Amino acid sequence: MAEAVLLAALAALALAVWMLFRVQRTLEEKHRQMLADLHDGLVRQSDRVGASIGELREAVALKLDARLDQISSRVSERLDDGFRKTNDTFVSVMQRLSTIDEAQKKIETLTGSVVSLQELLGDKRSRGAFGEVQLEALIRNMLPPSAFEFQHTLSNGTRVDCVLKLPDPTGLVCVDSKFPLENYHKMLAPGVNDVERALAQRLFRADVKKHVDDIAKKYILPNETSDGAVMFVPAEAVFAEIHAYHSEVVDHANSKRVWIVSPTTLMAVLNTARAVLKDVETRKQVDVIKDALGRLSLEFGRFDERLRKLAEHIGQAYDDAQKIQTTGEKISRQFQRIESAELEEKPPLNVVRLGEERKPG
């Protein structure tokens, strides 16, 4: 009996152990399955995270590439703009350097010309020729050829540079070119002391007065020239010096009836002379204009008379046409009455009226 109980207990224990083993195995399988599922889930999640990270990386890479392209484009544009501006600046600088080089060459040429002009004006004859050429150019540009003559010989045997042929009572106006330059240069030369400068001023005034006296003596002749003459100074600076600082010389010239002029003031004188010449020519044409107006007035009177006669003829023709129209209307009415047999009712009256209409109108 005890053995049977022991066997039963062992059997129950074995069954319990087997069942425990089965439960354990089941739990292990479930655990393994859970681990496997968890592993699969982690793998899938890792794949999704990897895919998301890849997409994010691609998106970030695309944005970075676009941003980098934009920055690169802007940098390129700014570099191109900078290079273009630098090139334009370089070209402008080169052009200005070229202009400066040309100006430098012109200055050198002008310096040589000024030196040549100073050397030319250093000679008295050359100065005289320079003044005459300038005088001739001014006069030829301002006056008609009939109003002047160069190198005109007067009755006293002297030859003047130019005479202006103005209308009476002015007559011939002599214009002579003078260029008192030597003592003018000494007077204004740098490094000259006061004594030398004062001496040069006195000599300069003496030169100008001598030229004035020579012109008054040679070129103002009674009954041949006007009572005044013109002294042409071909340098504005010398003219300004005379009028600004040597008024006694100007007064002396005015007393001798010699008018000192420069190129600018000579142009004013020539403009006045041209206006006088134009006024004289206009007055010469007044008689011609009056005669032409008289002939025109006569022709207009004839035209008015002929137009009046034409108007009369047209009026007469119009009256005749009106009378003819009236007669035609009367004849038409007679024909209408004849057609409507009105002639039988009033034969005498119709006959008389037809006879009256045959009379000349």
HELIX and SHEET records of a PDB file:
HELIX    1   1 ALA A    2  LEU A  121  1                                 120    
HELIX    2   2 LYS A  124  MET A  142  1                                  19    
HELIX    3   3 PRO A  145  ALA A  147  5                                   3    
HELIX    4   4 GLU A  182  LEU A  188  1                                   7    
HELIX    5   5 ASP A  194  TYR A  219  1                                  26    
HELIX    6   6 GLU A  236  TYR A  245  1                                  10    
HELIX    7   7 SER A  247  SER A  255  1                                   9    
HELIX    8   8 PRO A  263  LYS A  284  1                                  22    
HELIX    9   9 VAL A  286  GLU A  339  1                                  54    
HELIX   10  10 PRO A  347  GLU A  357  1                                  11    
SHEET    1   A 5 PHE A 148  THR A 153  0                                        
SHEET    2   A 5 ARG A 159  LYS A 165 -1                                        
SHEET    3   A 5 LEU A 172  SER A 177 -1                                        
SHEET    4   A 5 ALA A 229  PHE A 232  1                                        
SHEET    5   A 5 VAL A 258  VAL A 261  1                                        
END                                                                             
